[in-house]
């Protein structure tokens, strides 16, 4: 899936809504990993828990409020999402 599959790109939620439909999942069953503010806004507005692994820019306080979590690396985020996984 890519931005070419939807009319509007990030920060609109279209790509995440499309992905949920294609996967047959509800947004609350998904987790989005993003490295940019537009990606976080997109996932959040689609109703998906959004985790930020900052790359080029650090989140401001407003962006932190809509993140499920902000972590320096993917590995650091695993403990936070483990309770959400149905393994």
PyMOL Python script that loads the backbone (N, CA, C, O; Angstrom):
from pymol import cmd

cmd.read_pdbstr("""\
ATOM      1  N   UNK A   1       0.843  -1.168   0.000  1.00  0.00           N
ATOM      2  CA  UNK A   1       0.000   0.000   0.000  1.00  0.00           C
ATOM      3  C   UNK A   1       0.891   1.235   0.000  1.00  0.00           C
ATOM      4  O   UNK A   1       1.945   1.263   0.635  1.00  0.00           O
ATOM      5  N   UNK A   2       0.453   2.234  -0.712  1.00  0.00           N
ATOM      6  CA  UNK A   2       1.223   3.474  -0.770  1.00  0.00           C
ATOM      7  C   UNK A   2       0.281   4.649  -0.973  1.00  0.00           C
ATOM      8  O   UNK A   2      -0.928   4.478  -1.130  1.00  0.00           O
ATOM      9  N   UNK A   3       0.850   5.830  -0.968  1.00  0.00           N
ATOM     10  CA  UNK A   3       0.059   7.045  -1.169  1.00  0.00           C
ATOM     11  C   UNK A   3      -0.647   7.033  -2.526  1.00  0.00           C
ATOM     12  O   UNK A   3      -1.633   7.745  -2.716  1.00  0.00           O
ATOM     13  N   UNK A   4      -0.154   6.238  -3.460  1.00  0.00           N
ATOM     14  CA  UNK A   4      -0.782   6.163  -4.783  1.00  0.00           C
ATOM     15  C   UNK A   4      -2.138   5.452  -4.738  1.00  0.00           C
ATOM     16  O   UNK A   4      -2.912   5.529  -5.692  1.00  0.00           O
ATOM     17  N   UNK A   5      -2.425   4.764  -3.636  1.00  0.00           N
ATOM     18  CA  UNK A   5      -3.686   4.041  -3.488  1.00  0.00           C
ATOM     19  C   UNK A   5      -4.831   4.914  -2.992  1.00  0.00           C
ATOM     20  O   UNK A   5      -5.979   4.471  -2.952  1.00  0.00           O
ATOM     21  N   UNK A   6      -4.527   6.143  -2.616  1.00  0.00           N
ATOM     22  CA  UNK A   6      -5.551   7.048  -2.076  1.00  0.00           C
ATOM     23  C   UNK A   6      -5.434   8.415  -2.739  1.00  0.00           C
ATOM     24  O   UNK A   6      -4.408   8.753  -3.330  1.00  0.00           O
ATOM     25  N   UNK A   7      -6.517   9.199  -2.627  1.00  0.00           N
ATOM     26  CA  UNK A   7      -6.514  10.533  -3.241  1.00  0.00           C
ATOM     27  C   UNK A   7      -5.633  11.518  -2.481  1.00  0.00           C
ATOM     28  O   UNK A   7      -4.894  12.306  -3.071  1.00  0.00           O
ATOM     29  N   UNK A   8      -5.733  11.449  -1.147  1.00  0.00           N
ATOM     30  CA  UNK A   8      -5.004  12.421  -0.327  1.00  0.00           C
ATOM     31  C   UNK A   8      -3.928  11.715   0.491  1.00  0.00           C
ATOM     32  O   UNK A   8      -4.168  10.662   1.082  1.00  0.00           O
ATOM     33  N   UNK A   9      -2.753  12.307   0.515  1.00  0.00           N
ATOM     34  CA  UNK A   9      -1.653  11.759   1.302  1.00  0.00           C
ATOM     35  C   UNK A   9      -1.674  12.279   2.728  1.00  0.00           C
ATOM     36  O   UNK A   9      -2.582  13.001   3.139  1.00  0.00           O
ATOM     37  N   UNK A  10      -0.660  11.894   3.457  1.00  0.00           N
ATOM     38  CA  UNK A  10      -0.533  12.359   4.837  1.00  0.00           C
ATOM     39  C   UNK A  10      -0.383  13.874   4.840  1.00  0.00           C
ATOM     40  O   UNK A  10       0.301  14.410   3.968  1.00  0.00           O
ATOM     41  N   UNK A  11      -0.977  14.567   5.758  1.00  0.00           N
ATOM     42  CA  UNK A  11      -1.475  14.155   7.069  1.00  0.00           C
ATOM     43  C   UNK A  11      -2.928  13.671   7.086  1.00  0.00           C
ATOM     44  O   UNK A  11      -3.479  13.434   8.162  1.00  0.00           O
ATOM     45  N   UNK A  12      -3.546  13.523   5.937  1.00  0.00           N
ATOM     46  CA  UNK A  12      -4.912  13.002   5.934  1.00  0.00           C
ATOM     47  C   UNK A  12      -4.892  11.525   6.329  1.00  0.00           C
ATOM     48  O   UNK A  12      -3.893  10.846   6.090  1.00  0.00           O
ATOM     49  N   UNK A  13      -5.952  11.022   6.916  1.00  0.00           N
ATOM     50  CA  UNK A  13      -5.973   9.637   7.390  1.00  0.00           C
ATOM     51  C   UNK A  13      -6.246   8.595   6.311  1.00  0.00           C
ATOM     52  O   UNK A  13      -6.307   7.403   6.610  1.00  0.00           O
ATOM     53  N   UNK A  14      -6.407   9.020   5.078  1.00  0.00           N
ATOM     54  CA  UNK A  14      -6.850   8.130   4.001  1.00  0.00           C
ATOM     55  C   UNK A  14      -6.051   6.830   3.872  1.00  0.00           C
ATOM     56  O   UNK A  14      -6.645   5.761   3.732  1.00  0.00           O
ATOM     57  N   UNK A  15      -4.724   6.899   3.917  1.00  0.00           N
ATOM     58  CA  UNK A  15      -3.912   5.708   3.713  1.00  0.00           C
ATOM     59  C   UNK A  15      -4.125   4.694   4.836  1.00  0.00           C
ATOM     60  O   UNK A  15      -4.144   3.488   4.591  1.00  0.00           O
ATOM     61  N   UNK A  16      -4.285   5.181   6.057  1.00  0.00           N
ATOM     62  CA  UNK A  16      -4.519   4.259   7.176  1.00  0.00           C
ATOM     63  C   UNK A  16      -5.928   3.685   7.140  1.00  0.00           C
ATOM     64  O   UNK A  16      -6.126   2.516   7.468  1.00  0.00           O
ATOM     65  N   UNK A  17      -6.889   4.475   6.754  1.00  0.00           N
ATOM     66  CA  UNK A  17      -8.255   3.963   6.611  1.00  0.00           C
ATOM     67  C   UNK A  17      -8.302   2.893   5.517  1.00  0.00           C
ATOM     68  O   UNK A  17      -8.955   1.861   5.671  1.00  0.00           O
ATOM     69  N   UNK A  18      -7.610   3.152   4.428  1.00  0.00           N
ATOM     70  CA  UNK A  18      -7.528   2.195   3.324  1.00  0.00           C
ATOM     71  C   UNK A  18      -6.865   0.892   3.785  1.00  0.00           C
ATOM     72  O   UNK A  18      -7.346  -0.199   3.480  1.00  0.00           O
ATOM     73  N   UNK A  19      -5.774   1.016   4.509  1.00  0.00           N
ATOM     74  CA  UNK A  19      -5.055  -0.169   4.992  1.00  0.00           C
ATOM     75  C   UNK A  19      -5.938  -0.997   5.920  1.00  0.00           C
ATOM     76  O   UNK A  19      -5.952  -2.224   5.824  1.00  0.00           O
ATOM     77  N   UNK A  20      -6.664  -0.353   6.802  1.00  0.00           N
ATOM     78  CA  UNK A  20      -7.563  -1.085   7.707  1.00  0.00           C
ATOM     79  C   UNK A  20      -8.628  -1.842   6.920  1.00  0.00           C
ATOM     80  O   UNK A  20      -8.914  -3.003   7.213  1.00  0.00           O
ATOM     81  N   UNK A  21      -9.209  -1.190   5.931  1.00  0.00           N
ATOM     82  CA  UNK A  21     -10.220  -1.861   5.099  1.00  0.00           C
ATOM     83  C   UNK A  21      -9.625  -3.072   4.393  1.00  0.00           C
ATOM     84  O   UNK A  21     -10.221  -4.149   4.397  1.00  0.00           O
ATOM     85  N   UNK A  22      -8.458  -2.901   3.791  1.00  0.00           N
ATOM     86  CA  UNK A  22      -7.819  -3.987   3.049  1.00  0.00           C
ATOM     87  C   UNK A  22      -7.456  -5.159   3.962  1.00  0.00           C
ATOM     88  O   UNK A  22      -7.530  -6.318   3.553  1.00  0.00           O
ATOM     89  N   UNK A  23      -7.068  -4.853   5.188  1.00  0.00           N
ATOM     90  CA  UNK A  23      -6.679  -5.900   6.132  1.00  0.00           C
ATOM     91  C   UNK A  23      -7.870  -6.487   6.883  1.00  0.00           C
ATOM     92  O   UNK A  23      -7.752  -7.524   7.536  1.00  0.00           O
ATOM     93  N   UNK A  24      -9.019  -5.818   6.786  1.00  0.00           N
ATOM     94  CA  UNK A  24     -10.194  -6.280   7.508  1.00  0.00           C
ATOM     95  C   UNK A  24     -10.077  -6.084   9.012  1.00  0.00           C
ATOM     96  O   UNK A  24     -10.610  -6.871   9.794  1.00  0.00           O
ATOM     97  N   UNK A  25      -9.380  -5.032   9.408  1.00  0.00           N
ATOM     98  CA  UNK A  25      -9.159  -4.739  10.820  1.00  0.00           C
ATOM     99  C   UNK A  25      -9.775  -3.401  11.197  1.00  0.00           C
ATOM    100  O   UNK A  25      -9.895  -2.497  10.370  1.00  0.00           O
ATOM    101  N   UNK A  26     -10.162  -3.293  12.466  1.00  0.00           N
ATOM    102  CA  UNK A  26     -10.612  -2.010  12.995  1.00  0.00           C
ATOM    103  C   UNK A  26      -9.375  -1.199  13.372  1.00  0.00           C
ATOM    104  O   UNK A  26      -8.354  -1.776  13.746  1.00  0.00           O
ATOM    105  N   UNK A  27      -9.450   0.118  13.282  1.00  0.00           N
ATOM    106  CA  UNK A  27      -8.284   0.940  13.622  1.00  0.00           C
ATOM    107  C   UNK A  27      -7.716   0.646  15.014  1.00  0.00           C
ATOM    108  O   UNK A  27      -6.500   0.655  15.207  1.00  0.00           O
ATOM    109  N   UNK A  28      -8.587   0.388  15.968  1.00  0.00           N
ATOM    110  CA  UNK A  28      -8.103   0.133  17.329  1.00  0.00           C
ATOM    111  C   UNK A  28      -7.359  -1.205  17.452  1.00  0.00           C
ATOM    112  O   UNK A  28      -6.754  -1.486  18.487  1.00  0.00           O
ATOM    113  N   UNK A  29      -7.403  -2.010  16.418  1.00  0.00           N
ATOM    114  CA  UNK A  29      -6.658  -3.268  16.395  1.00  0.00           C
ATOM    115  C   UNK A  29      -5.265  -3.097  15.779  1.00  0.00           C
ATOM    116  O   UNK A  29      -4.500  -4.057  15.682  1.00  0.00           O
ATOM    117  N   UNK A  30      -4.947  -1.880  15.369  1.00  0.00           N
ATOM    118  CA  UNK A  30      -3.702  -1.620  14.646  1.00  0.00           C
ATOM    119  C   UNK A  30      -2.778  -0.706  15.432  1.00  0.00           C
ATOM    120  O   UNK A  30      -3.201   0.026  16.327  1.00  0.00           O
ATOM    121  N   UNK A  31      -1.524  -0.770  15.076  1.00  0.00           N
ATOM    122  CA  UNK A  31      -0.504   0.127  15.609  1.00  0.00           C
ATOM    123  C   UNK A  31       0.260   0.683  14.422  1.00  0.00           C
ATOM    124  O   UNK A  31       0.656  -0.064  13.528  1.00  0.00           O
ATOM    125  N   UNK A  32       0.464   1.980  14.411  1.00  0.00           N
ATOM    126  CA  UNK A  32       1.243   2.612  13.350  1.00  0.00           C
ATOM    127  C   UNK A  32       2.567   3.097  13.919  1.00  0.00           C
ATOM    128  O   UNK A  32       2.616   3.734  14.971  1.00  0.00           O
ATOM    129  N   UNK A  33       3.627   2.784  13.210  1.00  0.00           N
ATOM    130  CA  UNK A  33       4.945   3.318  13.538  1.00  0.00           C
ATOM    131  C   UNK A  33       5.242   4.417  12.528  1.00  0.00           C
ATOM    132  O   UNK A  33       5.161   4.206  11.317  1.00  0.00           O
ATOM    133  N   UNK A  34       5.583   5.575  13.036  1.00  0.00           N
ATOM    134  CA  UNK A  34       5.869   6.716  12.173  1.00  0.00           C
ATOM    135  C   UNK A  34       7.101   7.456  12.672  1.00  0.00           C
ATOM    136  O   UNK A  34       7.466   7.381  13.845  1.00  0.00           O
ATOM    137  N   UNK A  35       7.730   8.171  11.748  1.00  0.00           N
ATOM    138  CA  UNK A  35       8.892   8.976  12.127  1.00  0.00           C
ATOM    139  C   UNK A  35       8.675  10.459  11.865  1.00  0.00           C
ATOM    140  O   UNK A  35       9.585  11.264  12.061  1.00  0.00           O
ATOM    141  N   UNK A  36       7.471  10.827  11.421  1.00  0.00           N
ATOM    142  CA  UNK A  36       7.227  12.231  11.088  1.00  0.00           C
ATOM    143  C   UNK A  36       5.915  12.728  11.685  1.00  0.00           C
ATOM    144  O   UNK A  36       5.004  11.937  11.932  1.00  0.00           O
ATOM    145  N   UNK A  37       5.816  14.026  11.914  1.00  0.00           N
ATOM    146  CA  UNK A  37       4.563  14.586  12.421  1.00  0.00           C
ATOM    147  C   UNK A  37       3.369  14.281  11.517  1.00  0.00           C
ATOM    148  O   UNK A  37       2.302  13.923  12.016  1.00  0.00           O
ATOM    149  N   UNK A  38       3.525  14.416  10.196  1.00  0.00           N
ATOM    150  CA  UNK A  38       2.397  14.143   9.301  1.00  0.00           C
ATOM    151  C   UNK A  38       1.926  12.704   9.414  1.00  0.00           C
ATOM    152  O   UNK A  38       0.724  12.446   9.353  1.00  0.00           O
ATOM    153  N   UNK A  39       2.829  11.778   9.574  1.00  0.00           N
ATOM    154  CA  UNK A  39       2.459  10.383   9.731  1.00  0.00           C
ATOM    155  C   UNK A  39       1.694  10.133  11.020  1.00  0.00           C
ATOM    156  O   UNK A  39       0.715   9.387  11.030  1.00  0.00           O
ATOM    157  N   UNK A  40       2.135  10.753  12.104  1.00  0.00           N
ATOM    158  CA  UNK A  40       1.446  10.616  13.396  1.00  0.00           C
ATOM    159  C   UNK A  40       0.039  11.181  13.296  1.00  0.00           C
ATOM    160  O   UNK A  40      -0.914  10.548  13.752  1.00  0.00           O
ATOM    161  N   UNK A  41      -0.105  12.346  12.714  1.00  0.00           N
ATOM    162  CA  UNK A  41      -1.421  12.970  12.568  1.00  0.00           C
ATOM    163  C   UNK A  41      -2.325  12.085  11.717  1.00  0.00           C
ATOM    164  O   UNK A  41      -3.496  11.897  12.047  1.00  0.00           O
ATOM    165  N   UNK A  42      -1.798  11.548  10.641  1.00  0.00           N
ATOM    166  CA  UNK A  42      -2.557  10.680   9.752  1.00  0.00           C
ATOM    167  C   UNK A  42      -3.086   9.454  10.497  1.00  0.00           C
ATOM    168  O   UNK A  42      -4.278   9.154  10.433  1.00  0.00           O
ATOM    169  N   UNK A  43      -2.214   8.756  11.193  1.00  0.00           N
ATOM    170  CA  UNK A  43      -2.616   7.550  11.930  1.00  0.00           C
ATOM    171  C   UNK A  43      -3.611   7.894  13.037  1.00  0.00           C
ATOM    172  O   UNK A  43      -4.633   7.226  13.188  1.00  0.00           O
ATOM    173  N   UNK A  44      -3.314   8.919  13.795  1.00  0.00           N
ATOM    174  CA  UNK A  44      -4.197   9.322  14.896  1.00  0.00           C
ATOM    175  C   UNK A  44      -5.592   9.665  14.380  1.00  0.00           C
ATOM    176  O   UNK A  44      -6.591   9.234  14.956  1.00  0.00           O
ATOM    177  N   UNK A  45      -5.661  10.427  13.313  1.00  0.00           N
ATOM    178  CA  UNK A  45      -6.957  10.832  12.768  1.00  0.00           C
ATOM    179  C   UNK A  45      -7.736   9.652  12.185  1.00  0.00           C
ATOM    180  O   UNK A  45      -8.953   9.733  12.019  1.00  0.00           O
ATOM    181  N   UNK A  46      -7.035   8.556  11.875  1.00  0.00           N
ATOM    182  CA  UNK A  46      -7.697   7.340  11.411  1.00  0.00           C
ATOM    183  C   UNK A  46      -8.150   6.474  12.590  1.00  0.00           C
ATOM    184  O   UNK A  46      -8.832   5.467  12.397  1.00  0.00           O
ATOM    185  N   UNK A  47      -7.771   6.864  13.806  1.00  0.00           N
ATOM    186  CA  UNK A  47      -8.158   6.109  14.997  1.00  0.00           C
ATOM    187  C   UNK A  47      -7.179   5.025  15.378  1.00  0.00           C
ATOM    188  O   UNK A  47      -7.522   4.114  16.131  1.00  0.00           O
ATOM    189  N   UNK A  48      -5.976   5.109  14.875  1.00  0.00           N
ATOM    190  CA  UNK A  48      -4.942   4.105  15.127  1.00  0.00           C
ATOM    191  C   UNK A  48      -3.974   4.619  16.180  1.00  0.00           C
ATOM    192  O   UNK A  48      -3.608   5.795  16.182  1.00  0.00           O
ATOM    193  N   UNK A  49      -3.559   3.718  17.085  1.00  0.00           N
ATOM    194  CA  UNK A  49      -2.518   4.069  18.051  1.00  0.00           C
ATOM    195  C   UNK A  49      -1.226   4.309  17.286  1.00  0.00           C
ATOM    196  O   UNK A  49      -0.757   3.436  16.556  1.00  0.00           O
ATOM    197  N   UNK A  50      -0.656   5.491  17.453  1.00  0.00           N
ATOM    198  CA  UNK A  50       0.532   5.887  16.699  1.00  0.00           C
ATOM    199  C   UNK A  50       1.738   5.992  17.615  1.00  0.00           C
ATOM    200  O   UNK A  50       1.710   6.683  18.633  1.00  0.00           O
ATOM    201  N   UNK A  51       2.796   5.291  17.231  1.00  0.00           N
ATOM    202  CA  UNK A  51       4.059   5.339  17.957  1.00  0.00           C
ATOM    203  C   UNK A  51       5.057   6.081  17.083  1.00  0.00           C
ATOM    204  O   UNK A  51       5.191   5.808  15.891  1.00  0.00           O
ATOM    205  N   UNK A  52       5.744   7.014  17.697  1.00  0.00           N
ATOM    206  CA  UNK A  52       6.727   7.795  16.941  1.00  0.00           C
ATOM    207  C   UNK A  52       8.143   7.366  17.322  1.00  0.00           C
ATOM    208  O   UNK A  52       8.503   7.287  18.497  1.00  0.00           O
ATOM    209  N   UNK A  53       8.919   7.096  16.294  1.00  0.00           N
ATOM    210  CA  UNK A  53      10.351   6.885  16.412  1.00  0.00           C
ATOM    211  C   UNK A  53      10.957   8.058  15.639  1.00  0.00           C
ATOM    212  O   UNK A  53      11.149   7.969  14.426  1.00  0.00           O
ATOM    213  N   UNK A  54      11.262   9.164  16.342  1.00  0.00           N
ATOM    214  CA  UNK A  54      11.699  10.378  15.636  1.00  0.00           C
ATOM    215  C   UNK A  54      12.937  10.160  14.781  1.00  0.00           C
ATOM    216  O   UNK A  54      13.851   9.419  15.143  1.00  0.00           O
ATOM    217  N   UNK A  55      12.936  10.828  13.639  1.00  0.00           N
ATOM    218  CA  UNK A  55      14.069  10.765  12.731  1.00  0.00           C
ATOM    219  C   UNK A  55      14.608  12.167  12.523  1.00  0.00           C
ATOM    220  O   UNK A  55      15.573  12.576  13.169  1.00  0.00           O
ATOM    221  N   UNK A  56      13.982  12.897  11.624  1.00  0.00           N
ATOM    222  CA  UNK A  56      14.464  14.240  11.290  1.00  0.00           C
ATOM    223  C   UNK A  56      14.032  15.307  12.289  1.00  0.00           C
ATOM    224  O   UNK A  56      14.721  16.312  12.467  1.00  0.00           O
ATOM    225  N   UNK A  57      12.887  15.087  12.945  1.00  0.00           N
ATOM    226  CA  UNK A  57      12.403  16.098  13.884  1.00  0.00           C
ATOM    227  C   UNK A  57      11.825  15.441  15.128  1.00  0.00           C
ATOM    228  O   UNK A  57      11.250  14.355  15.066  1.00  0.00           O
ATOM    229  N   UNK A  58      11.987  16.109  16.236  1.00  0.00           N
ATOM    230  CA  UNK A  58      11.441  15.653  17.506  1.00  0.00           C
ATOM    231  C   UNK A  58      10.012  16.184  17.649  1.00  0.00           C
ATOM    232  O   UNK A  58       9.714  17.285  17.187  1.00  0.00           O
ATOM    233  N   UNK A  59       9.134  15.415  18.283  1.00  0.00           N
ATOM    234  CA  UNK A  59       7.752  15.873  18.449  1.00  0.00           C
ATOM    235  C   UNK A  59       7.652  16.992  19.472  1.00  0.00           C
ATOM    236  O   UNK A  59       8.332  16.976  20.497  1.00  0.00           O
ATOM    237  N   UNK A  60       6.789  17.973  19.178  1.00  0.00           N
ATOM    238  CA  UNK A  60       6.515  19.005  20.171  1.00  0.00           C
ATOM    239  C   UNK A  60       5.473  18.453  21.148  1.00  0.00           C
ATOM    240  O   UNK A  60       4.997  17.330  20.982  1.00  0.00           O
ATOM    241  N   UNK A  61       5.128  19.231  22.149  1.00  0.00           N
ATOM    242  CA  UNK A  61       4.204  18.753  23.184  1.00  0.00           C
ATOM    243  C   UNK A  61       2.826  18.410  22.614  1.00  0.00           C
ATOM    244  O   UNK A  61       2.204  17.437  23.040  1.00  0.00           O
ATOM    245  N   UNK A  62       2.356  19.190  21.668  1.00  0.00           N
ATOM    246  CA  UNK A  62       1.053  18.925  21.047  1.00  0.00           C
ATOM    247  C   UNK A  62       1.051  17.572  20.323  1.00  0.00           C
ATOM    248  O   UNK A  62       0.092  16.807  20.427  1.00  0.00           O
ATOM    249  N   UNK A  63       2.116  17.289  19.600  1.00  0.00           N
ATOM    250  CA  UNK A  63       2.213  16.015  18.896  1.00  0.00           C
ATOM    251  C   UNK A  63       2.347  14.855  19.881  1.00  0.00           C
ATOM    252  O   UNK A  63       1.774  13.786  19.666  1.00  0.00           O
ATOM    253  N   UNK A  64       3.097  15.063  20.954  1.00  0.00           N
ATOM    254  CA  UNK A  64       3.247  14.018  21.980  1.00  0.00           C
ATOM    255  C   UNK A  64       1.888  13.631  22.568  1.00  0.00           C
ATOM    256  O   UNK A  64       1.677  12.477  22.940  1.00  0.00           O
ATOM    257  N   UNK A  65       0.986  14.579  22.649  1.00  0.00           N
ATOM    258  CA  UNK A  65      -0.331  14.315  23.227  1.00  0.00           C
ATOM    259  C   UNK A  65      -1.139  13.317  22.400  1.00  0.00           C
ATOM    260  O   UNK A  65      -1.987  12.613  22.948  1.00  0.00           O
ATOM    261  N   UNK A  66      -0.895  13.247  21.115  1.00  0.00           N
ATOM    262  CA  UNK A  66      -1.673  12.318  20.283  1.00  0.00           C
ATOM    263  C   UNK A  66      -0.907  11.027  19.975  1.00  0.00           C
ATOM    264  O   UNK A  66      -1.435  10.131  19.316  1.00  0.00           O
ATOM    265  N   UNK A  67       0.324  10.937  20.447  1.00  0.00           N
ATOM    266  CA  UNK A  67       1.114   9.716  20.255  1.00  0.00           C
ATOM    267  C   UNK A  67       0.771   8.698  21.337  1.00  0.00           C
ATOM    268  O   UNK A  67       0.560   9.059  22.495  1.00  0.00           O
ATOM    269  N   UNK A  68       0.719   7.436  20.955  1.00  0.00           N
ATOM    270  CA  UNK A  68       0.612   6.360  21.931  1.00  0.00           C
ATOM    271  C   UNK A  68       1.908   6.294  22.723  1.00  0.00           C
ATOM    272  O   UNK A  68       1.915   5.948  23.904  1.00  0.00           O
ATOM    273  N   UNK A  69       2.991   6.628  22.060  1.00  0.00           N
ATOM    274  CA  UNK A  69       4.292   6.669  22.705  1.00  0.00           C
ATOM    275  C   UNK A  69       5.328   7.248  21.770  1.00  0.00           C
ATOM    276  O   UNK A  69       5.152   7.247  20.552  1.00  0.00           O
ATOM    277  N   UNK A  70       6.413   7.745  22.347  1.00  0.00           N
ATOM    278  CA  UNK A  70       7.554   8.253  21.586  1.00  0.00           C
ATOM    279  C   UNK A  70       8.777   7.524  22.140  1.00  0.00           C
ATOM    280  O   UNK A  70       9.041   7.559  23.342  1.00  0.00           O
ATOM    281  N   UNK A  71       9.519   6.865  21.250  1.00  0.00           N
ATOM    282  CA  UNK A  71      10.648   6.059  21.673  1.00  0.00           C
ATOM    283  C   UNK A  71      11.841   6.336  20.764  1.00  0.00           C
ATOM    284  O   UNK A  71      11.667   6.667  19.591  1.00  0.00           O
ATOM    285  N   UNK A  72      13.059   6.201  21.308  1.00  0.00           N
ATOM    286  CA  UNK A  72      14.234   6.465  20.479  1.00  0.00           C
ATOM    287  C   UNK A  72      14.492   5.396  19.417  1.00  0.00           C
ATOM    288  O   UNK A  72      15.078   5.683  18.374  1.00  0.00           O
ATOM    289  N   UNK A  73      14.047   4.143  19.690  1.00  0.00           N
ATOM    290  CA  UNK A  73      14.254   3.057  18.734  1.00  0.00           C
ATOM    291  C   UNK A  73      13.036   2.137  18.734  1.00  0.00           C
ATOM    292  O   UNK A  73      12.214   2.170  19.650  1.00  0.00           O
ATOM    293  N   UNK A  74      12.935   1.319  17.694  1.00  0.00           N
ATOM    294  CA  UNK A  74      11.866   0.325  17.634  1.00  0.00           C
ATOM    295  C   UNK A  74      11.936  -0.630  18.818  1.00  0.00           C
ATOM    296  O   UNK A  74      10.911  -0.940  19.425  1.00  0.00           O
ATOM    297  N   UNK A  75      13.122  -1.091  19.149  1.00  0.00           N
ATOM    298  CA  UNK A  75      13.288  -2.037  20.249  1.00  0.00           C
ATOM    299  C   UNK A  75      12.747  -1.445  21.549  1.00  0.00           C
ATOM    300  O   UNK A  75      12.119  -2.147  22.341  1.00  0.00           O
ATOM    301  N   UNK A  76      12.989  -0.167  21.765  1.00  0.00           N
ATOM    302  CA  UNK A  76      12.503   0.482  22.989  1.00  0.00           C
ATOM    303  C   UNK A  76      10.984   0.491  23.066  1.00  0.00           C
ATOM    304  O   UNK A  76      10.423   0.557  24.160  1.00  0.00           O
ATOM    305  N   UNK A  77      10.315   0.428  21.931  1.00  0.00           N
ATOM    306  CA  UNK A  77       8.852   0.486  21.919  1.00  0.00           C
ATOM    307  C   UNK A  77       8.191  -0.862  22.214  1.00  0.00           C
ATOM    308  O   UNK A  77       7.007  -0.899  22.550  1.00  0.00           O
ATOM    309  N   UNK A  78       8.917  -1.949  22.096  1.00  0.00           N
ATOM    310  CA  UNK A  78       8.313  -3.270  22.210  1.00  0.00           C
ATOM    311  C   UNK A  78       7.633  -3.509  23.553  1.00  0.00           C
ATOM    312  O   UNK A  78       6.548  -4.089  23.586  1.00  0.00           O
ATOM    313  N   UNK A  79       8.226  -3.088  24.643  1.00  0.00           N
ATOM    314  CA  UNK A  79       7.622  -3.287  25.952  1.00  0.00           C
ATOM    315  C   UNK A  79       6.285  -2.552  26.069  1.00  0.00           C
ATOM    316  O   UNK A  79       5.379  -3.023  26.757  1.00  0.00           O
ATOM    317  N   UNK A  80       6.158  -1.427  25.417  1.00  0.00           N
ATOM    318  CA  UNK A  80       4.925  -0.647  25.477  1.00  0.00           C
ATOM    319  C   UNK A  80       3.798  -1.299  24.706  1.00  0.00           C
ATOM    320  O   UNK A  80       2.635  -1.177  25.091  1.00  0.00           O
ATOM    321  N   UNK A  81       4.116  -1.984  23.631  1.00  0.00           N
ATOM    322  CA  UNK A  81       3.049  -2.577  22.817  1.00  0.00           C
ATOM    323  C   UNK A  81       2.747  -4.031  23.180  1.00  0.00           C
ATOM    324  O   UNK A  81       1.714  -4.569  22.779  1.00  0.00           O
ATOM    325  N   UNK A  82       3.636  -4.663  23.930  1.00  0.00           N
ATOM    326  CA  UNK A  82       3.449  -6.075  24.251  1.00  0.00           C
ATOM    327  C   UNK A  82       2.071  -6.374  24.853  1.00  0.00           C
ATOM    328  O   UNK A  82       1.461  -7.373  24.471  1.00  0.00           O
ATOM    329  N   UNK A  83       1.557  -5.558  25.773  1.00  0.00           N
ATOM    330  CA  UNK A  83       0.213  -5.851  26.308  1.00  0.00           C
ATOM    331  C   UNK A  83      -0.900  -5.768  25.267  1.00  0.00           C
ATOM    332  O   UNK A  83      -1.971  -6.339  25.471  1.00  0.00           O
ATOM    333  N   UNK A  84      -0.669  -5.074  24.164  1.00  0.00           N
ATOM    334  CA  UNK A  84      -1.674  -4.919  23.127  1.00  0.00           C
ATOM    335  C   UNK A  84      -1.704  -6.116  22.176  1.00  0.00           C
ATOM    336  O   UNK A  84      -2.687  -6.322  21.464  1.00  0.00           O
ATOM    337  N   UNK A  85      -0.635  -6.899  22.166  1.00  0.00           N
ATOM    338  CA  UNK A  85      -0.520  -8.007  21.227  1.00  0.00           C
ATOM    339  C   UNK A  85      -1.267  -9.230  21.724  1.00  0.00           C
ATOM    340  O   UNK A  85      -1.278  -9.530  22.918  1.00  0.00           O
ATOM    341  N   UNK A  86      -1.873  -9.909  20.817  1.00  0.00           N
ATOM    342  CA  UNK A  86      -2.600 -11.147  21.163  1.00  0.00           C
ATOM    343  C   UNK A  86      -1.797 -12.317  20.622  1.00  0.00           C
ATOM    344  O   UNK A  86      -2.101 -12.875  19.568  1.00  0.00           O
ATOM    345  N   UNK A  87      -0.776 -12.668  21.365  1.00  0.00           N
ATOM    346  CA  UNK A  87       0.114 -13.757  20.918  1.00  0.00           C
ATOM    347  C   UNK A  87      -0.149 -14.993  21.757  1.00  0.00           C
ATOM    348  O   UNK A  87       0.489 -16.025  21.552  1.00  0.00           O
TER     349      UNK A  87
END
""", "prot")
cmd.dss("prot")
cmd.show_as("cartoon", "prot")
cmd.util.cbc("prot")
cmd.orient("prot")
